[in-house]
Amino acid sequence: MQSSTPSALPAACDFTVFGGTGDLALRKLLPALYLRDRDGHLPDDTRIIGVSRSELDDAEYRDDVRAALAEHVDADRLDPDVLDRLLRRVHHVRLDATAPEDWHRLHGLLKDRDAYDDAVRVFYLAVGPSLFDPICRRLEEIGVTDAGSRVVMEKPVGHDLASARSINDAVGRVFEESQIFRIDHYLGKESVQNLLVTRFANTFLEPLWNSRWVDHVQITVAESLGVGDRGGYYDQSGALRDMVQNHLLQLLCLVAMEPPTYVGRETVRDEKLKVLQALRPLTPADVERDTVRGRYGAGLVDGVPAASYADDLGHADGRAETFVALRAEVQNWRWAGVPFYLRTGKRMDRRTSEIVVVFKEPPHAMFPHSEGGTTANRLHIQVQPDEGMRLHLTAKEPGPGGIRLRPVSLDLSYATAFDQASPDAYERLLMDVIRGNPTLFMRRDEVEAAWSWVEPILTAWAASPARPKSYPAGTSGPIAAAMLLERDGRTWQEPDQ
Ligand SMILES: NC(=O)c1ccc[n+]([C@@H]2O[C@H](COP(=O)([O-])OP(=O)(O)OC[C@H]3O[C@@H](n4cnc5c(N)ncnc54)[C@H](OP(=O)(O)O)[C@@H]3O)[C@@H](O)[C@H]2O)c1
C-alpha cells in the first residue's frame, strides 16, 4: 500500500517526541528510529528531541535511550557505531506542556540549528490527549510551526464522537488536515498492507469478493495478557473504545473497501470512509442482540494461573469490558446480507490478530458417496504473530478405492517466502511521517465516522442494567460470543480448524 506518489526525504528533520520518557517513546518510537537510522533511512541532519517534565540533561536522557534500545532491539541488530550516531542526535528538553514559562527551552533548541528554515519539524504527541490542545497552541505561539511541519497523534482520538471532534478541532486550529498524522499502527503492518495487494494486484479473488460467494467474515484481535498495571487507564476506556473503534474497524474497511482507482494519498482513505458510512447503524435492540461484552475472571493462560480483571485493577468496581464480540453489516451492493463478526479481548487463550473470509459451500454435492465432506473455503489472513495467509481447500486424499475428501491448505508464511524480517509497523509509519505521506494514517472524517457507528453501542450499554459477562482467563471469551454465531448457524474459526 505504498503511495503511487512517493514523497521525498527531507534534507533535515527535527523529530520532537512529547512524552519522550514514556513507555511508547522508549519501547516503540526510539527503537523504530534507531532501526531506520541503521538502514540509512533517516535524513543525515536529523535531531530527536524528547520532551518531558523529568529533570534530565541530554547525557542522562541518552543513557535512558541506550538502555531502552538494549531492551527493545534484538542484540544482533544493535550496531555500536549506529547506536553512537543515533545517541548524538538525541536531546532532552524539560518542559511541562501546561506551563507557558517552560516553552522557551524547546523554542531555543529548535531554532538553534543551521537549516532551521529547511528542516521538517515533526511533533509526536506521545502524551495523554488532554495535552494535545495546549501543546499545539504553544507550538504556534512560540512560532515553530510552518507549512512543512507535521503533528502525530496516537490513539485514543477521543472517548466518544464529541471529544474526538473537540480534539480534532483543537489540533486543526494549528495544523492543516494534510499535516495531521493519526496513527493506527495496525495499518503499518506488512500483512495488513499485503491484504490490499492480494486483493487488488491479483485477479482471482475479486470476482469472488462479494455477497454472492462470501458467506461471512470474521475479524479477531485477541491478547493473552491482561491489563497489567494500566488498569486505571483501561477502565476508563474498555475494549470497544480501545480496539474496535480503531483497529478492528480499520481491518474491516480494508477487507470491505472498493478498489480505488490507484493507491494514493487520499484514494484509499476515501474508500475506507465509504465503508464506515455504509455500516448499518445499530439500534438499542440491535445492540442487545448483536453485541456481547465480557470481562475476564481468574483462570489459566498457557497453564499459568492468571488473575481476574478485578484483581488486576485492585478493586471490584471496574466498569470496562475487556472483551467485545459483535455482528456488523456493510450496507452496499457488494456486501448486502454478509455478516462481519468482530471480536477482541484480553486474557484470551492466545495472542492473535486474524481475518478469516469464509466462502459459501459449493452449491451442489457432487461427491455423494465420498468419505468426508466438503468444507467451505476459507482465506485466513494472519496479521500477527507469524504474518501470513492460508487458503483452506478441499482435496482428494491420495489412494485407490473410493474418494475420500480432506481439508488441506495452501500456506504463505512471510518468514519463509521472503528472506527478510518484516519491519515493525512503527518503522514504516515514522518514515511516512518524515516523508509526509499520509496514506496509512486515519483522516479526521474516518475517525469521526467510526465514532458515529460505535457511539450507539456505548450509549445502549450505559443504559443497560446488564453487566459484562464473565469469562475465565485463558479462554476464547464468554459463551454468549459463541452463541452470537451459533444463532446464525456459524462458529468462530479457531486455529486447529
Ligand atoms: N504505550 C503504548 O504502547 C501506547 C500505544 C498506543 C497509544 N498510546 C498512547 O500514547 C500516550 C502515551 O502513552 P505512554 O504509554 O507512553 O504513557 P506514559 O508511559 O505514561 O508516558 C507519558 C509521557 O508523557 C510525559 N508527560 C506527562 N505529562 C506531561 C506534561 N504535562 N508535560 C510534558 N510531558 C508530560 C511523561 O513524562 P513526565 O511524567 O516526566 O513529564 C512521559 O514521558 C497515551 O495517550 C497512550 O494512550 C500508548
The ligand as a MOL file (V3000), in Angstrom:
LIG
                    3D

  0  0  0     0  0            999 V3000
M  V30 BEGIN CTAB
M  V30 COUNTS 48 52 0 0 0
M  V30 BEGIN ATOM
M  V30 1 N 2.3750 2.7610 25.3760 0
M  V30 2 C 1.8250 2.3520 24.2470 0
M  V30 3 O 2.1640 1.2950 23.6990 0
M  V30 4 C 0.7620 3.1880 23.5840 0
M  V30 5 C 0.1360 2.6910 22.4240 0
M  V30 6 C -0.8220 3.4600 21.7870 0
M  V30 7 C -1.1610 4.6890 22.3110 0
M  V30 8 N -0.5600 5.1600 23.4440 0 CHG=1
M  V30 9 C -0.9480 6.4890 23.9260 0
M  V30 10 O 0.2010 7.3280 23.9090 0
M  V30 11 C 0.1940 8.2040 25.0210 0
M  V30 12 C 1.4650 7.9880 25.8530 0
M  V30 13 O 1.4630 6.6540 26.3350 0
M  V30 14 P 2.6460 6.0600 27.2320 0
M  V30 15 O 2.2930 4.6430 27.4490 0
M  V30 16 O 3.9770 6.3760 26.6740 0 CHG=-1
M  V30 17 O 2.4140 6.8750 28.5940 0
M  V30 18 P 3.4520 7.0540 29.7850 0
M  V30 19 O 4.4170 5.9320 29.8600 0
M  V30 20 O 2.6200 7.3660 30.9880 0
M  V30 21 O 4.2910 8.3530 29.3710 0
M  V30 22 C 3.7400 9.6420 29.3820 0
M  V30 23 C 4.8110 10.6200 28.9520 0
M  V30 24 O 4.2630 11.9400 28.9480 0
M  V30 25 C 5.0920 12.8010 29.7160 0
M  V30 26 N 4.2310 13.8320 30.2870 0
M  V30 27 C 3.1350 13.6610 31.0650 0
M  V30 28 N 2.6070 14.8480 31.4090 0
M  V30 29 C 3.3880 15.7950 30.8240 0
M  V30 30 C 3.3550 17.2240 30.7990 0
M  V30 31 N 2.4240 17.9220 31.4660 0
M  V30 32 N 4.2880 17.8730 30.1020 0
M  V30 33 C 5.2430 17.1850 29.4110 0
M  V30 34 N 5.3320 15.8370 29.3970 0
M  V30 35 C 4.4070 15.1530 30.1000 0
M  V30 36 C 5.6970 11.8590 30.7520 0
M  V30 37 O 6.8890 12.3400 31.3000 0
M  V30 38 P 6.9500 13.1470 32.7100 0
M  V30 39 O 5.9970 12.4860 33.6340 0
M  V30 40 O 8.3780 13.0830 33.0990 0
M  V30 41 O 6.5330 14.5350 32.3560 0
M  V30 42 C 6.0050 10.6570 29.8780 0
M  V30 43 O 7.1650 10.8900 29.1190 0
M  V30 44 C -1.0880 7.8850 25.7990 0
M  V30 45 O -2.1080 8.7660 25.3860 0
M  V30 46 C -1.4300 6.4740 25.3630 0
M  V30 47 O -2.8240 6.2180 25.4290 0
M  V30 48 C 0.4050 4.4380 24.0860 0
M  V30 END ATOM
M  V30 BEGIN BOND
M  V30 1 1 1 2
M  V30 2 2 2 3
M  V30 3 1 2 4
M  V30 4 1 4 5
M  V30 5 2 4 48
M  V30 6 2 5 6
M  V30 7 1 6 7
M  V30 8 2 7 8
M  V30 9 1 8 9
M  V30 10 1 8 48
M  V30 11 1 9 10
M  V30 12 1 9 46
M  V30 13 1 10 11
M  V30 14 1 11 12
M  V30 15 1 11 44
M  V30 16 1 12 13
M  V30 17 1 13 14
M  V30 18 2 14 15
M  V30 19 1 14 16
M  V30 20 1 14 17
M  V30 21 1 17 18
M  V30 22 2 18 19
M  V30 23 1 18 20
M  V30 24 1 18 21
M  V30 25 1 21 22
M  V30 26 1 22 23
M  V30 27 1 23 24
M  V30 28 1 23 42
M  V30 29 1 24 25
M  V30 30 1 25 26
M  V30 31 1 25 36
M  V30 32 1 26 27
M  V30 33 1 26 35
M  V30 34 2 27 28
M  V30 35 1 28 29
M  V30 36 1 29 30
M  V30 37 2 29 35
M  V30 38 1 30 31
M  V30 39 2 30 32
M  V30 40 1 32 33
M  V30 41 2 33 34
M  V30 42 1 34 35
M  V30 43 1 36 37
M  V30 44 1 36 42
M  V30 45 1 37 38
M  V30 46 2 38 39
M  V30 47 1 38 40
M  V30 48 1 38 41
M  V30 49 1 42 43
M  V30 50 1 44 45
M  V30 51 1 44 46
M  V30 52 1 46 47
M  V30 END BOND
M  V30 END CTAB
M  END
